[in-house]
Amino acid sequence: MTTAPRAGLGSFERINEIYYTTDDGFSELRPREEPRHDAEHVAGLYEIFARYKNFHRRVAPERRERIHLVSVVGGLYGLNLIPIFKPREITFFDVNPHAVAYFNIIRRVWIEGRTADAFLGKLANGDYAVEAGQEEVIRGCIMKRHNGTLTEEEGRSARSFLSSWRYALDHYDLTRGLLADVPVHTRCEGMNEQTFKDFVAGQENLWMYCSNVFLFVFFDLTFRFPQNAALFASYFDETDMLDLATAGDGPVTVHCRIPMAIAE
């Protein structure tokens, strides 16, 4: 496969193209609306979480001590990886500037909320401060997502917040502490842009969650410090994991496509 399956389909940069919840970690839904949140449904989520936990557990302890988690915003499935990987630094990025603003809101409200229930209550009721304009629109859409009235014209969603961020919510205090205490950065750019490629090349200890970006665009990334680098992609409940530490001292180039592969 030389071209991404969905190359050229759609735009991702408008405010109505925020993904308020995620399809990552789930079987594909048709129609795109969560039917339930029962024990069987939750068990399926934890089967996916276990893949990331096992990857983390298998690497050397000294690697686990210095992870810089870099995640696409998307529907913020990457929040679940925070209590799993326990990073010492966090970066969230997205090509959509409104998605980056959405992450910043969720982070603020997460830190403000004393418990998971309090956090979800704040989202449901819009009980937090925002700036006029962009953030007001996002707050309104979050409330509509919670009560089930968000339309496709306003934003994208298929799951509840509880399902989308289940592991992070189950480990609320740990996630809250990491969001509050470790350095957290944001970037507004696509993974295939040169500025992002330069960022990746210069970073050590990079564990990157790419969601399903490679359905839409193929490109290469070069890592000058692969000794503690890893990439993760997901396609609903299918996951692709690549440990660059097996490739030597570097630099190492990764073909970012389906599946990911280290260049010969």
Backbone bond lengths (Angstrom), bond angles and torsions (degrees), N, CA, C in turn:
res aa  C-N    CA-C-N  psi(-1)  N-CA   C-N-CA  omega(-1)  CA-C   N-CA-C  phi
1 M - - - 1.460 - - 1.523 109.13 -
2 T 1.332 116.56 121.43 1.462 120.82 -176.24 1.530 112.64 -107.15
3 T 1.320 117.10 -14.24 1.458 121.86 179.83 1.517 109.58 -126.82
4 A 1.331 116.63 138.44 1.462 120.72 179.87 1.525 110.31 -58.34
5 P 1.335 118.55 140.26 1.473 121.48 -174.61 1.520 114.25 -55.78
6 R 1.343 117.42 -34.10 1.464 119.95 -176.77 1.528 111.26 -115.51
7 A 1.321 116.77 28.36 1.464 120.89 -178.56 1.522 110.25 -57.06
8 G 1.337 115.38 133.67 1.453 120.69 176.01 1.509 115.14 80.81
9 L 1.336 117.80 1.64 1.456 120.10 -178.65 1.525 110.60 -89.33
10 G 1.306 116.81 114.66 1.458 121.46 169.35 1.517 114.57 76.07
11 S 1.328 112.67 173.62 1.458 123.32 176.53 1.515 108.08 -116.54
12 F 1.336 116.42 158.80 1.456 119.77 -178.02 1.529 111.85 -132.46
13 E 1.318 117.96 17.92 1.454 119.67 -167.05 1.523 114.15 -114.01
14 R 1.345 119.23 2.15 1.457 121.54 -179.06 1.523 110.66 -96.38
15 I 1.319 115.54 161.43 1.461 119.60 -175.99 1.529 111.56 -66.80
16 N 1.332 118.02 -28.25 1.461 120.05 178.68 1.524 112.27 -82.31
17 E 1.341 116.66 6.02 1.466 121.25 177.04 1.527 112.19 -108.46
18 I 1.323 117.00 17.62 1.461 120.97 170.66 1.516 108.67 -69.63
19 Y 1.330 116.66 139.16 1.464 122.35 172.14 1.526 107.59 -95.93
20 Y 1.324 115.69 103.60 1.460 119.02 -175.37 1.527 112.09 -75.41
21 T 1.309 117.33 -22.88 1.467 121.38 172.55 1.511 107.61 -139.83
22 T 1.329 116.84 177.89 1.459 120.22 -169.00 1.518 113.14 -120.64
23 D 1.329 115.75 150.13 1.469 122.37 167.77 1.518 111.28 -96.46
24 D 1.324 117.49 -8.38 1.466 120.62 -179.76 1.524 109.73 -62.10
25 G 1.325 115.67 138.71 1.453 120.82 176.33 1.519 114.33 85.76
26 F 1.327 117.50 7.84 1.454 122.22 -177.40 1.521 110.31 -128.62
27 S 1.319 116.36 157.60 1.456 119.97 164.85 1.527 108.65 -66.05
28 E 1.319 116.46 152.18 1.464 120.37 -178.55 1.525 110.28 -65.13
29 L 1.324 115.41 136.04 1.462 121.72 179.51 1.524 110.59 -99.83
30 R 1.313 116.05 132.08 1.465 121.64 171.49 1.519 107.69 -138.47
31 P 1.335 119.29 108.30 1.472 128.35 1.51 1.524 111.49 -73.37
32 R 1.319 116.54 167.00 1.456 122.34 -173.31 1.526 110.78 -80.89
33 E 1.299 116.58 68.94 1.460 120.86 176.53 1.513 108.82 -149.16
34 E 1.320 116.02 125.84 1.456 122.13 -176.44 1.532 110.94 -62.30
35 P 1.340 117.47 123.65 1.460 118.56 -177.68 1.521 114.30 -82.87
36 R 1.339 117.54 -22.87 1.469 118.75 -172.68 1.528 109.42 -166.23
37 H 1.319 115.48 172.21 1.461 121.39 171.76 1.527 107.41 -142.65
38 D 1.325 115.47 64.26 1.457 120.62 -176.37 1.521 110.67 -103.28
39 A 1.343 116.25 -174.55 1.466 120.95 -173.82 1.526 111.89 -60.84
40 E 1.326 117.76 -40.58 1.467 120.61 -179.77 1.522 110.95 -64.87
41 H 1.306 115.69 -41.89 1.464 121.92 179.05 1.535 110.48 -62.07
42 V 1.330 117.01 -46.59 1.458 121.44 -179.07 1.523 110.98 -65.80
43 A 1.346 117.45 -37.88 1.469 120.51 178.26 1.521 110.83 -59.10
44 G 1.333 117.34 -39.33 1.458 120.16 177.96 1.513 112.24 -63.40
45 L 1.334 116.80 -38.62 1.460 120.39 176.57 1.518 110.79 -59.98
46 Y 1.324 116.44 -44.20 1.459 120.08 -175.46 1.521 112.57 -72.15
47 E 1.311 118.08 -22.37 1.469 119.96 171.87 1.523 110.42 -63.61
48 I 1.331 116.63 -37.62 1.467 120.53 178.36 1.522 110.36 -72.84
49 F 1.335 117.13 -44.67 1.462 119.76 177.96 1.525 111.19 -56.79
50 A 1.335 116.63 -36.40 1.467 120.94 -177.97 1.522 111.45 -62.14
51 R 1.318 118.35 -30.60 1.469 120.30 178.96 1.530 110.13 -63.62
52 Y 1.324 116.42 -43.33 1.464 119.71 178.72 1.528 111.03 -69.57
53 K 1.322 116.96 -39.22 1.459 120.42 177.92 1.519 110.86 -62.24
54 N 1.322 117.58 -41.64 1.466 120.90 -179.56 1.526 111.39 -67.41
55 F 1.330 116.57 -39.15 1.465 119.65 176.46 1.520 109.48 -60.11
56 H 1.322 116.66 -48.56 1.461 122.25 -179.55 1.519 111.01 -60.68
57 R 1.315 117.14 -41.23 1.464 122.32 -177.08 1.528 111.82 -67.65
58 R 1.325 116.79 -31.19 1.471 120.24 -174.23 1.525 113.64 -76.38
59 V 1.335 118.61 -23.87 1.462 119.35 -175.60 1.525 109.60 -79.30
60 A 1.325 116.22 163.02 1.465 121.43 -178.49 1.524 110.86 -62.10
61 P 1.329 117.44 144.82 1.474 120.67 -178.58 1.522 113.47 -54.33
62 E 1.330 117.25 -36.69 1.467 118.55 -178.09 1.531 111.74 -67.23
63 R 1.330 117.82 -24.74 1.458 120.29 175.03 1.528 110.53 -73.18
64 R 1.301 117.27 -39.54 1.467 121.35 -178.80 1.523 111.86 -65.65
65 E 1.336 116.28 -21.36 1.464 120.04 -175.26 1.530 113.26 -79.50
66 R 1.330 118.88 -9.94 1.469 118.68 -172.35 1.539 112.71 -140.81
67 I 1.308 116.31 41.55 1.466 120.98 -178.45 1.531 111.06 -77.77
68 H 1.314 115.93 132.59 1.462 123.30 167.01 1.530 106.02 -105.49
69 L 1.338 116.48 103.87 1.458 121.33 179.84 1.516 109.64 -81.05
70 V 1.326 115.77 122.60 1.459 122.57 175.76 1.524 106.95 -117.60
71 S 1.323 117.40 125.34 1.460 120.87 -175.25 1.515 111.22 -137.70
72 V 1.330 115.43 139.09 1.454 119.58 167.68 1.524 108.01 -63.70
73 V 1.333 116.69 146.55 1.464 119.35 177.74 1.520 109.60 -68.08
74 G 1.338 117.24 -62.02 1.457 119.63 -178.34 1.522 110.47 47.63
75 G 1.340 116.52 -129.78 1.456 121.40 175.91 1.508 113.37 -91.46
76 L 1.341 116.60 14.18 1.465 124.71 176.51 1.531 113.03 66.62
77 Y 1.334 116.75 32.53 1.457 118.97 169.86 1.525 110.38 -59.90
78 G 1.327 117.09 -28.60 1.459 121.35 179.94 1.512 113.80 -58.39
79 L 1.332 118.61 -19.75 1.463 120.24 174.54 1.524 110.90 -57.94
80 N 1.339 117.06 -35.46 1.460 120.66 -179.93 1.523 112.85 -65.16
81 L 1.319 116.32 -25.74 1.462 119.74 -178.16 1.526 112.15 -79.73
82 I 1.334 117.25 -15.59 1.459 119.71 -179.25 1.527 111.53 -64.03
83 P 1.346 120.41 -51.90 1.467 118.75 177.87 1.522 113.73 -73.23
84 I 1.323 117.92 -17.47 1.472 120.33 176.68 1.524 110.33 -78.01
85 F 1.328 117.79 -49.04 1.465 121.84 -175.33 1.530 112.82 -89.20
86 K 1.326 117.85 -21.60 1.477 122.61 -179.62 1.535 110.80 50.06
87 P 1.327 117.07 59.14 1.470 120.41 -174.24 1.524 112.76 -69.08
88 R 1.343 115.22 156.47 1.456 122.00 174.06 1.530 112.15 -92.95
89 E 1.332 115.72 -7.63 1.461 121.85 177.55 1.519 106.42 -155.98
90 I 1.349 116.52 148.39 1.464 121.37 -175.84 1.525 108.99 -136.22
91 T 1.333 116.09 136.28 1.459 122.01 171.37 1.525 108.68 -132.47
92 F 1.330 117.20 127.49 1.457 122.10 170.95 1.520 108.49 -110.38
93 F 1.327 116.76 136.58 1.458 121.24 -177.63 1.526 109.61 -136.18
94 D 1.316 116.12 158.72 1.464 121.29 174.12 1.511 108.46 -165.58
95 V 1.323 116.27 150.57 1.457 120.46 175.26 1.527 110.73 -71.61
96 N 1.331 117.37 -20.85 1.460 122.85 -178.31 1.528 109.65 -93.47
97 P 1.334 118.57 113.74 1.471 119.71 -178.68 1.522 112.46 -62.77
98 H 1.329 117.36 -28.01 1.461 120.34 178.71 1.529 110.74 -71.89
99 A 1.331 117.12 -31.65 1.463 120.28 175.63 1.528 110.38 -65.89
100 V 1.319 116.71 -37.86 1.464 120.22 176.97 1.527 109.68 -63.82
101 A 1.333 117.16 -41.35 1.462 120.70 176.33 1.522 110.63 -62.40
102 Y 1.317 117.39 -39.19 1.469 122.51 176.74 1.527 110.46 -59.11
103 F 1.339 117.40 -47.34 1.462 119.71 176.91 1.519 111.51 -57.73
104 N 1.324 116.50 -44.50 1.470 119.53 -178.44 1.529 111.54 -60.95
105 I 1.334 117.13 -37.62 1.457 120.90 176.83 1.521 110.35 -65.33
106 I 1.327 117.18 -48.97 1.467 120.86 -178.32 1.522 110.26 -60.97
107 R 1.323 117.56 -40.32 1.463 119.47 178.44 1.532 111.00 -62.31
108 R 1.333 116.60 -45.70 1.468 119.75 -179.82 1.523 111.30 -59.82
109 V 1.332 116.23 -46.12 1.460 119.81 -176.19 1.526 110.09 -69.91
110 W 1.328 117.41 -35.33 1.465 120.85 176.90 1.540 110.20 -60.82
111 I 1.298 116.32 -44.87 1.467 120.09 -179.63 1.533 110.76 -67.18
112 E 1.338 117.19 -36.68 1.459 121.19 179.23 1.529 112.21 -68.61
113 G 1.324 117.31 -35.69 1.460 121.03 -175.02 1.522 111.54 -73.46
114 R 1.318 117.01 131.56 1.467 120.23 -178.13 1.524 112.18 -80.11
115 T 1.322 116.93 -24.72 1.464 122.05 179.63 1.522 108.68 -140.11
116 A 1.335 116.30 167.35 1.462 120.35 177.31 1.524 110.84 -61.34
117 D 1.332 116.96 -41.72 1.464 119.69 179.49 1.524 111.24 -64.07
118 A 1.329 116.39 -39.94 1.467 119.68 178.47 1.525 110.53 -64.76
119 F 1.321 117.07 -40.99 1.465 122.05 177.81 1.523 110.61 -60.58
120 L 1.333 117.28 -50.73 1.460 120.58 -179.13 1.527 110.74 -63.79
121 G 1.335 116.25 -34.39 1.459 119.40 176.42 1.517 112.42 -64.72
122 K 1.327 116.92 -40.27 1.466 120.61 176.94 1.527 110.79 -61.73
123 L 1.339 117.05 -42.10 1.461 119.93 177.87 1.523 110.68 -63.33
124 A 1.329 116.62 -44.13 1.461 121.03 -177.12 1.517 112.05 -62.72
125 N 1.330 116.40 -38.04 1.466 121.45 -173.23 1.521 113.89 -100.40
126 G 1.325 117.46 -3.59 1.466 120.18 -176.39 1.504 111.94 64.10
127 D 1.328 116.11 32.85 1.468 121.92 -172.69 1.528 110.97 -89.60
128 Y 1.322 115.97 63.84 1.460 121.54 177.87 1.523 108.12 -163.70
129 A 1.310 115.51 156.42 1.463 120.86 -175.87 1.521 111.03 -79.67
130 V 1.321 115.93 142.32 1.466 122.28 173.32 1.514 108.38 -138.46
131 E 1.315 115.31 162.61 1.455 120.59 173.22 1.521 109.11 -84.59
132 A 1.313 116.34 152.45 1.460 121.32 -179.65 1.528 110.35 -63.57
133 G 1.324 115.78 149.65 1.456 120.61 176.68 1.502 111.85 96.50
134 Q 1.322 116.36 -121.14 1.460 123.28 -174.82 1.527 112.13 -52.32
135 E 1.335 117.54 -49.37 1.457 120.27 -175.97 1.525 111.49 -68.64
136 E 1.330 117.87 -32.36 1.469 120.48 176.26 1.522 110.62 -63.45
137 V 1.315 116.91 -43.01 1.464 121.11 178.35 1.521 110.17 -61.68
138 I 1.322 117.01 -45.35 1.466 121.28 -178.53 1.526 110.07 -64.21
139 R 1.330 117.61 -42.69 1.469 119.71 178.53 1.526 110.87 -59.69
140 G 1.323 116.92 -42.67 1.462 119.90 178.49 1.516 112.46 -63.02
141 C 1.331 116.42 -39.22 1.469 119.85 179.55 1.531 111.01 -69.73
142 I 1.323 117.52 -35.12 1.465 120.67 175.95 1.526 109.85 -61.19
143 M 1.315 117.91 -43.70 1.454 121.39 178.35 1.526 110.82 -62.83
144 K 1.329 116.69 -42.14 1.462 119.96 179.30 1.526 110.98 -66.81
145 R 1.335 117.36 -37.89 1.466 119.63 177.18 1.527 109.59 -60.91
146 H 1.315 116.67 -41.03 1.457 120.79 -177.69 1.522 111.89 -65.86
147 N 1.338 117.43 -38.94 1.465 118.72 -177.97 1.526 113.64 -96.24
148 G 1.339 116.11 5.85 1.460 120.05 171.95 1.507 115.78 82.70
149 T 1.330 118.17 19.76 1.464 119.80 -178.20 1.532 113.06 -112.52
150 L 1.315 118.12 7.11 1.469 120.80 178.92 1.523 109.51 -68.92
151 T 1.333 116.77 128.92 1.457 121.42 179.69 1.529 110.94 -96.95
152 E 1.323 116.77 162.48 1.462 121.80 177.51 1.520 111.56 -61.82
153 E 1.348 116.59 -27.07 1.464 120.21 179.46 1.524 111.73 -73.68
154 E 1.352 117.47 -17.52 1.456 121.82 -176.98 1.523 112.93 -101.93
155 G 1.320 117.85 -28.85 1.457 120.99 -177.44 1.515 110.57 176.45
156 R 1.313 115.81 173.24 1.458 121.46 -173.59 1.525 109.57 -113.20
157 S 1.325 115.35 138.22 1.454 119.14 -174.48 1.518 109.38 -169.00
158 A 1.327 115.90 147.15 1.462 120.36 174.33 1.517 112.04 -138.36
159 R 1.320 117.79 -17.79 1.461 122.01 -172.61 1.525 110.37 -128.36
160 S 1.315 114.70 167.52 1.457 120.34 172.45 1.526 109.74 -77.42
161 F 1.329 116.12 162.06 1.464 119.86 173.50 1.524 110.18 -62.55
162 L 1.329 117.84 -37.25 1.459 121.27 180.00 1.518 111.27 -60.73
163 S 1.322 117.74 -44.26 1.461 120.30 177.65 1.516 111.87 -67.94
164 S 1.318 116.18 -46.17 1.463 120.69 -173.55 1.521 112.33 -60.89
165 W 1.328 116.90 -37.59 1.466 121.61 -173.47 1.529 110.71 -118.89
166 R 1.343 116.46 33.80 1.461 120.60 -169.13 1.527 113.18 -57.96
167 Y 1.329 117.88 -46.78 1.469 119.69 -177.01 1.520 110.64 -67.47
168 A 1.319 116.96 -42.10 1.464 120.02 178.80 1.522 111.09 -64.10
169 L 1.319 117.42 -38.65 1.462 120.77 178.56 1.523 111.59 -70.24
170 D 1.329 117.05 -36.65 1.464 120.28 176.36 1.526 111.41 -64.43
171 H 1.338 116.30 -27.35 1.464 122.44 178.90 1.530 107.85 -117.13
172 Y 1.320 114.68 53.06 1.463 121.73 -169.86 1.521 112.24 -60.96
173 D 1.310 117.23 -47.89 1.469 119.63 -175.58 1.521 111.75 -64.18
174 L 1.338 117.28 -41.55 1.457 120.92 178.48 1.526 110.24 -62.86
175 T 1.331 116.62 -46.38 1.463 120.74 178.69 1.522 110.58 -62.01
176 R 1.309 116.25 -43.80 1.471 121.87 179.87 1.527 110.73 -59.93
177 G 1.327 116.80 -45.38 1.453 120.20 -179.54 1.515 112.43 -63.36
178 L 1.328 116.59 -41.04 1.459 119.60 179.99 1.528 110.98 -69.12
179 L 1.330 117.81 -42.07 1.464 120.27 177.49 1.523 111.89 -62.12
180 A 1.330 115.93 -30.31 1.465 120.04 -177.80 1.516 113.14 -86.56
181 D 1.332 116.89 -32.63 1.466 119.49 -165.00 1.524 115.18 -107.07
182 V 1.332 118.77 -28.55 1.465 118.20 -179.78 1.528 108.58 -90.34
183 P 1.327 118.35 157.40 1.467 119.37 176.60 1.529 110.89 -60.54
184 V 1.331 115.99 128.83 1.467 122.11 179.36 1.527 108.37 -122.83
185 H 1.325 115.85 128.37 1.463 122.32 -177.39 1.528 109.14 -124.00
186 T 1.320 116.32 160.41 1.464 121.59 171.58 1.521 109.05 -131.54
187 R 1.331 114.55 153.00 1.452 121.93 176.77 1.518 107.75 -139.09
188 C 1.319 116.45 140.61 1.461 121.76 177.61 1.522 108.62 -113.79
189 E 1.321 115.83 94.62 1.465 121.07 -179.90 1.522 108.53 -171.81
190 G 1.316 115.87 159.98 1.447 121.61 175.09 1.520 111.26 -82.21
191 M 1.322 115.99 153.51 1.464 120.21 -179.55 1.519 112.83 -63.68
192 N 1.329 116.62 -25.58 1.464 120.43 -177.87 1.519 113.18 -89.26
193 E 1.353 117.56 1.31 1.460 120.66 178.62 1.527 110.30 -79.98
194 Q 1.334 116.05 149.51 1.456 120.22 -175.38 1.519 112.19 -62.38
195 T 1.332 117.14 -35.59 1.468 119.03 179.84 1.530 111.12 -63.00
196 F 1.330 116.64 -36.81 1.465 119.38 178.13 1.526 110.20 -72.17
197 K 1.305 117.28 -39.91 1.465 120.51 176.71 1.528 110.68 -59.66
198 D 1.330 116.91 -41.62 1.466 120.56 178.13 1.528 110.69 -64.77
199 F 1.326 116.26 -40.59 1.466 120.96 176.91 1.525 110.93 -58.84
200 V 1.301 117.11 -48.67 1.471 121.65 -178.97 1.520 110.39 -62.06
201 A 1.327 117.19 -44.23 1.460 120.62 -176.60 1.520 111.97 -60.45
202 G 1.327 117.13 -31.28 1.450 120.09 -174.91 1.511 115.42 -93.99
203 Q 1.334 118.24 0.73 1.457 121.17 -174.46 1.532 112.20 -97.96
204 E 1.318 115.62 141.99 1.460 121.35 170.32 1.524 109.44 -101.48
205 N 1.330 115.74 156.45 1.474 122.46 172.64 1.519 112.87 60.32
206 L 1.325 116.28 38.01 1.457 121.97 -172.65 1.533 110.52 -90.18
207 W 1.324 116.73 116.12 1.460 122.86 171.22 1.524 106.23 -111.96
208 M 1.343 117.09 112.62 1.451 121.39 -168.32 1.520 111.81 -114.88
209 Y 1.343 115.18 127.22 1.458 121.46 175.47 1.527 108.69 -101.46
210 C 1.335 115.93 119.60 1.464 121.57 -171.30 1.523 113.52 -105.87
211 S 1.334 117.92 -2.32 1.454 121.94 -176.03 1.537 108.93 51.21
212 N 1.339 117.43 -131.53 1.470 120.21 -176.16 1.529 111.98 -109.46
213 V 1.328 116.95 27.67 1.469 121.14 -176.58 1.526 111.57 -54.01
214 F 1.335 117.34 -33.67 1.458 119.74 -173.59 1.529 112.83 -76.79
215 L 1.321 117.39 -2.27 1.463 118.98 167.47 1.524 110.95 -71.25
216 F 1.336 116.62 -22.99 1.457 121.00 -170.12 1.525 113.64 -109.53
217 V 1.330 117.44 -25.03 1.458 119.51 -177.55 1.530 109.37 -154.78
218 F 1.322 116.24 138.27 1.463 122.83 173.31 1.528 108.36 -106.67
219 F 1.328 116.77 145.23 1.462 122.17 178.86 1.520 107.42 -167.46
220 D 1.321 116.75 176.10 1.464 122.47 176.56 1.528 109.78 -113.88
221 L 1.329 115.95 147.38 1.454 122.91 171.46 1.521 108.65 -126.00
222 T 1.324 116.13 137.29 1.457 121.17 178.18 1.528 109.45 -110.32
223 F 1.327 115.29 132.14 1.465 122.77 -179.50 1.525 108.51 -113.36
224 R 1.315 116.64 117.52 1.456 119.83 177.39 1.527 111.59 -79.36
225 F 1.335 115.98 -17.80 1.468 120.71 -177.30 1.537 109.42 -128.59
226 P 1.327 117.63 73.75 1.467 120.36 -175.34 1.525 114.50 -81.55
227 Q 1.328 118.24 -4.71 1.463 120.67 -171.64 1.531 112.64 -59.02
228 N 1.326 117.19 -29.30 1.461 120.45 175.18 1.519 108.80 -136.26
229 A 1.323 115.71 56.94 1.455 121.42 179.93 1.525 109.35 -123.30
230 A 1.332 115.95 144.70 1.457 121.30 179.47 1.523 108.73 -152.23
231 L 1.329 115.48 148.03 1.458 121.35 177.87 1.523 109.36 -124.67
232 F 1.339 114.97 144.66 1.454 122.01 -179.12 1.526 108.80 -134.40
233 A 1.325 116.24 130.64 1.461 121.49 174.75 1.518 108.26 -127.74
234 S 1.331 116.45 156.30 1.462 119.36 179.88 1.517 110.24 -141.90
235 Y 1.308 114.71 147.82 1.451 123.19 178.86 1.527 106.62 -135.94
236 F 1.333 115.11 88.91 1.452 122.08 -168.72 1.528 108.36 58.29
237 D 1.325 119.57 -116.69 1.469 119.92 -177.75 1.529 113.00 -95.77
238 E 1.326 117.36 7.78 1.462 121.07 175.68 1.526 108.67 -94.13
239 T 1.328 117.21 136.22 1.464 120.90 -179.71 1.516 110.70 -122.79
240 D 1.324 115.89 148.06 1.459 123.83 176.47 1.525 106.66 -126.87
241 M 1.336 116.42 121.32 1.458 121.59 -175.77 1.520 109.29 -124.92
242 L 1.316 116.48 133.43 1.459 121.64 -176.88 1.520 109.43 -132.74
243 D 1.337 116.72 118.47 1.466 122.53 178.92 1.524 108.19 -98.63
244 L 1.325 116.76 111.47 1.465 120.75 -175.80 1.520 112.47 -77.67
245 A 1.331 117.42 -12.67 1.460 119.89 -178.71 1.518 111.89 -63.36
246 T 1.320 117.22 -20.75 1.466 120.96 179.58 1.524 112.17 -76.59
247 A 1.339 117.39 -7.70 1.466 120.81 -172.17 1.521 113.62 -96.19
248 G 1.329 118.26 3.55 1.457 119.87 178.68 1.513 112.76 98.12
249 D 1.335 115.78 -163.00 1.453 121.84 -171.48 1.519 114.58 -79.92
250 G 1.307 117.95 -18.41 1.457 119.99 177.71 1.523 113.23 93.55
251 P 1.331 116.46 175.18 1.468 124.55 2.01 1.524 112.93 -68.72
252 V 1.335 115.17 153.21 1.455 122.70 -179.23 1.524 108.30 -124.70
253 T 1.316 115.88 132.01 1.468 120.84 176.95 1.522 109.36 -104.99
254 V 1.324 114.81 133.49 1.465 121.40 179.06 1.524 108.56 -111.08
255 H 1.337 115.83 129.87 1.462 121.14 170.06 1.529 107.01 -80.48
256 C 1.316 116.96 108.41 1.464 122.03 -177.93 1.524 108.49 -87.25
257 R 1.306 114.20 95.58 1.460 122.33 -177.60 1.514 107.93 -156.67
258 I 1.314 119.43 -161.29 1.457 122.75 -177.05 1.529 109.05 -117.92
259 P 1.353 119.09 109.12 1.453 126.08 -6.09 1.534 111.15 -82.42
260 M 1.333 116.70 167.89 1.456 120.54 174.30 1.526 110.10 -66.46
261 A 1.343 116.14 150.08 1.457 119.42 -178.84 1.525 109.43 -151.78
262 I 1.326 116.04 144.99 1.450 121.73 174.72 1.528 108.48 -82.09
263 A 1.319 116.46 132.07 1.468 121.10 -178.58 1.504 110.24 -64.25
264 E 1.309 116.77 140.70 1.474 122.35 178.04 1.526 109.41 -71.79
